Amino acid sequence: MTIEFSTPFTAFGVGRRPGSELAEMVQFLGPGLTDHRGLIELPALAVLFDDIGGLPFFFSGPGATVQARMSMSMLDRPRVDEELDAVAELVMSDAGYGAAAVRVTGDEGRPLCFGSARNVRVARELVVEGDHMQLPEPTAPAGTPATPDPAKPGSEVIDGMVRAWTSLGPLGELLGGALDHAHDGNVLFLCTTAGWMSNIMGTMHGGVIAAVVAQGLSYAAQATTPAGVDYQLLDFTVAFHRSPIVDGRTITVRTRPVKVGRRLGVFAAELYDGEVLLASGSADVRFDAVDAG
């Protein structure tokens, strides 16, 4: 069953509770945001983080703003059905640039993610009419979580997805994704753009760009895991260079491992539209033995 979305907010379950401030946002997680392991991973929070990270600077002056860079650090893994609250504080601002500190908490206020967003004011026209700041309370994205096989090494897991024998998971499919191997054997994550991915300026929403890059890094990490070992993205940073048009074109995340150890790994990625560089990012990943129980 194909579910149609109209915006990044409806796709990712992001909105506001009734009566909340404009600089406060919530995300209702759901199985539709799980990855190929049936888990909520850092990429699922990217739209929430990007949008709340840009609001304080946006409200501080006239004109449109975009993110130049954002950095996310995970403190715990969200549950599949958890409700998240996000707030941001403007910590630096001048005529053209700003920076915000972002904090995301889960049920009963438990800390889940923190980080920063670097903002830039731009001379771009808004193409979305109406009061785009008013968001309703969201609905948790529906879907069927995947069931992983911890006995398989990560290379086999990725190969199954490259051959389309196994699912990329609801989030990977939401992003219009497919996997392939580069000539050097590294993981490629290809995404078909869609209209719902756009921002108020008509190009791809920064949070969707971040989700695409982070999801590519997640698959890159999976490719390196031995059998019986799981992983989690701990720290992620992405620099935005250009925003693609969301007209059905395919964009590609090219990944590579920088250093892979027994407990921690570092991975890098670049997002391209053809040979045009759109974004670059990196992630620190932790590896843990799967609990046999």
Secondary structure by P-SEA (a helix, b strand, c coil): cbbbbcccccccbbbbcccccccbbbbbccccccccccccccccaaaaaaaaaaccccccccbbbbbcbbbbbbccccccbbbbbbbbbbcccccccbbbbbbbbcccccccccbbbbbbbcccccccccccccccccccbbbbbbbbcccccaaaaaaaaaaccccccaaaaaacbbbbbccccbbbbbbbbccccccccccccaaaaaaaaaaaaaaaaaaaccccbbbbbcbbbbbbcbbbbccbbbbbbbbbbccccccbbbbbbcccccccccccbbbbbbbbccccc
